[in-house]
């Protein structure tokens, strides 16, 4: 089931890139992110309320709060940087370079989460890096 959710996230992320790039023509990238953030806030809290999990807020431990706050900061920075890059460059190039985050996530998950590494994971990451290099070297 997680694969279906992951594919749904991938399609949604692709839509975000294309729609954002189209919407950035006459809007500052930070303003565009601020507008989207309000919608994200409303939708996610709406889902929490609908699911009835709002009461769980009191049960979250201090360390978990800190990790979630740091992840929120990283999310905000990532999106701000992504929007700025999209405002300056072609979406197909920007998203390819941006998705090197997958390689960084692999490295960080092995280091900090002690996840196991396989030759398939290493090869897949190497192919991603190779593809990003090819795209950076390509002419627009």
VEXVEXMAR-173502 format. One record per residue (C-alpha): residue in one letter; y, x, z. Coordinates in steps of 0.2 Angstrom, whole numbers, padded with zeros to 4 digits. Example, Ala and Ser with C-alpha at 12.3 -4.5 7.8 and 13.67 -1.06 7.14 Angstrom:
! VEXVEXMAR-173502
@rest:A yy:-0022 xx:0062 zz:0039
@rest:S yy:-0005 xx:0068 zz:0036
//
This chain:
! VEXVEXMAR-173502
@rest:X yy:0000 xx:0000 zz:0000
@rest:X yy:0012 xx:0015 zz:0003
@rest:X yy:0011 xx:0019 zz:-0015
@rest:X yy:0018 xx:0002 zz:-0020
@rest:X yy:0032 xx:0004 zz:-0008
@rest:X yy:0035 xx:0022 zz:-0014
@rest:X yy:0036 xx:0016 zz:-0032
@rest:X yy:0047 xx:0002 zz:-0027
@rest:X yy:0059 xx:0015 zz:-0019
@rest:X yy:0058 xx:0026 zz:-0035
@rest:X yy:0063 xx:0011 zz:-0046
@rest:X yy:0077 xx:0006 zz:-0034
@rest:X yy:0084 xx:0024 zz:-0033
@rest:X yy:0084 xx:0025 zz:-0052
@rest:X yy:0094 xx:0009 zz:-0052
@rest:X yy:0106 xx:0016 zz:-0039
@rest:X yy:0109 xx:0031 zz:-0050
@rest:X yy:0112 xx:0021 zz:-0066
@rest:X yy:0123 xx:0008 zz:-0059
@rest:X yy:0133 xx:0020 zz:-0048
@rest:X yy:0136 xx:0031 zz:-0063
@rest:X yy:0142 xx:0016 zz:-0073
@rest:X yy:0153 xx:0010 zz:-0058
@rest:X yy:0161 xx:0027 zz:-0056
@rest:X yy:0172 xx:0026 zz:-0071
@rest:X yy:0188 xx:0020 zz:-0063
@rest:X yy:0184 xx:0022 zz:-0045
@rest:X yy:0184 xx:0037 zz:-0033
@rest:X yy:0166 xx:0043 zz:-0028
@rest:X yy:0170 xx:0041 zz:-0009
@rest:X yy:0177 xx:0024 zz:-0012
@rest:X yy:0162 xx:0018 zz:-0022
@rest:X yy:0150 xx:0025 zz:-0008
@rest:X yy:0161 xx:0016 zz:0006
@rest:X yy:0159 xx:-0001 zz:-0004
@rest:X yy:0140 xx:0002 zz:-0006
@rest:X yy:0139 xx:0007 zz:0013
@rest:X yy:0146 xx:-0010 zz:0019
@rest:X yy:0133 xx:-0019 zz:0008
@rest:X yy:0119 xx:-0008 zz:0015
@rest:X yy:0125 xx:-0011 zz:0033
@rest:X yy:0125 xx:-0030 zz:0030
@rest:X yy:0108 xx:-0031 zz:0021
@rest:X yy:0098 xx:-0019 zz:0033
@rest:X yy:0105 xx:-0028 zz:0049
@rest:X yy:0101 xx:-0044 zz:0040
@rest:X yy:0083 xx:-0039 zz:0037
@rest:X yy:0081 xx:-0033 zz:0056
@rest:X yy:0088 xx:-0050 zz:0062
@rest:X yy:0076 xx:-0059 zz:0050
@rest:X yy:0061 xx:-0049 zz:0055
@rest:X yy:0066 xx:-0052 zz:0073
@rest:X yy:0065 xx:-0034 zz:0078
@rest:X yy:0083 xx:-0033 zz:0085
@rest:X yy:0077 xx:-0033 zz:0103
@rest:X yy:0067 xx:-0016 zz:0099
@rest:X yy:0084 xx:-0008 zz:0099
@rest:X yy:0084 xx:-0006 zz:0118
@rest:X yy:0067 xx:0003 zz:0118
@rest:X yy:0072 xx:0017 zz:0107
@rest:X yy:0072 xx:0034 zz:0116
@rest:X yy:0086 xx:0047 zz:0117
@rest:X yy:0077 xx:0060 zz:0106
@rest:X yy:0073 xx:0046 zz:0093
@rest:X yy:0092 xx:0041 zz:0093
@rest:X yy:0097 xx:0059 zz:0090
@rest:X yy:0085 xx:0061 zz:0076
@rest:X yy:0090 xx:0045 zz:0068
@rest:X yy:0109 xx:0049 zz:0070
@rest:X yy:0106 xx:0066 zz:0062
@rest:X yy:0096 xx:0058 zz:0048
@rest:X yy:0110 xx:0045 zz:0046
@rest:X yy:0123 xx:0060 zz:0044
@rest:X yy:0112 xx:0068 zz:0031
@rest:X yy:0110 xx:0052 zz:0022
@rest:X yy:0129 xx:0050 zz:0021
@rest:X yy:0132 xx:0068 zz:0016
@rest:X yy:0118 xx:0067 zz:0003
@rest:X yy:0125 xx:0051 zz:-0005
@rest:X yy:0143 xx:0057 zz:-0004
@rest:X yy:0138 xx:0073 zz:-0013
@rest:X yy:0127 xx:0063 zz:-0026
@rest:X yy:0141 xx:0051 zz:-0030
@rest:X yy:0153 xx:0066 zz:-0033
@rest:X yy:0141 xx:0074 zz:-0044
@rest:X yy:0138 xx:0058 zz:-0054
@rest:X yy:0157 xx:0056 zz:-0056
@rest:X yy:0158 xx:0074 zz:-0064
@rest:X yy:0141 xx:0075 zz:-0073
@rest:X yy:0129 xx:0066 zz:-0084
@rest:X yy:0117 xx:0055 zz:-0073
@rest:X yy:0101 xx:0062 zz:-0081
@rest:X yy:0106 xx:0080 zz:-0077
@rest:X yy:0113 xx:0076 zz:-0059
@rest:X yy:0098 xx:0066 zz:-0054
@rest:X yy:0086 xx:0079 zz:-0060
@rest:X yy:0095 xx:0092 zz:-0049
@rest:X yy:0097 xx:0081 zz:-0035
@rest:X yy:0078 xx:0077 zz:-0035
@rest:X yy:0075 xx:0095 zz:-0030
@rest:X yy:0077 xx:0087 zz:-0013
@rest:X yy:0058 xx:0083 zz:-0015
@rest:X yy:0054 xx:0102 zz:-0015
@rest:X yy:0066 xx:0104 zz:0000
@rest:X yy:0057 xx:0090 zz:0009
@rest:X yy:0040 xx:0098 zz:0005
@rest:X yy:0046 xx:0114 zz:0013
@rest:X yy:0054 xx:0107 zz:0028
@rest:X yy:0039 xx:0095 zz:0031
@rest:X yy:0027 xx:0110 zz:0031
@rest:X yy:0039 xx:0120 zz:0043
@rest:X yy:0044 xx:0106 zz:0055
@rest:X yy:0031 xx:0093 zz:0054
@rest:X yy:0017 xx:0105 zz:0052
@rest:X yy:0010 xx:0095 zz:0037
@rest:X yy:-0004 xx:0104 zz:0027
@rest:X yy:0000 xx:0112 zz:0010
@rest:X yy:-0012 xx:0112 zz:-0004
@rest:X yy:-0012 xx:0120 zz:-0021
@rest:X yy:-0008 xx:0104 zz:-0029
@rest:X yy:0007 xx:0102 zz:-0019
@rest:X yy:0013 xx:0120 zz:-0023
@rest:X yy:0010 xx:0117 zz:-0041
@rest:X yy:0019 xx:0101 zz:-0041
@rest:X yy:0034 xx:0108 zz:-0033
@rest:X yy:0034 xx:0123 zz:-0045
@rest:X yy:0034 xx:0111 zz:-0059
@rest:X yy:0049 xx:0101 zz:-0052
@rest:X yy:0059 xx:0117 zz:-0049
@rest:X yy:0054 xx:0123 zz:-0067
@rest:X yy:0060 xx:0106 zz:-0074
@rest:X yy:0076 xx:0107 zz:-0065
@rest:X yy:0079 xx:0125 zz:-0071
@rest:X yy:0076 xx:0119 zz:-0089
@rest:X yy:0089 xx:0105 zz:-0087
@rest:X yy:0102 xx:0116 zz:-0079
@rest:X yy:0100 xx:0128 zz:-0094
@rest:X yy:0101 xx:0114 zz:-0107
@rest:X yy:0117 xx:0110 zz:-0116
@rest:X yy:0125 xx:0093 zz:-0114
//
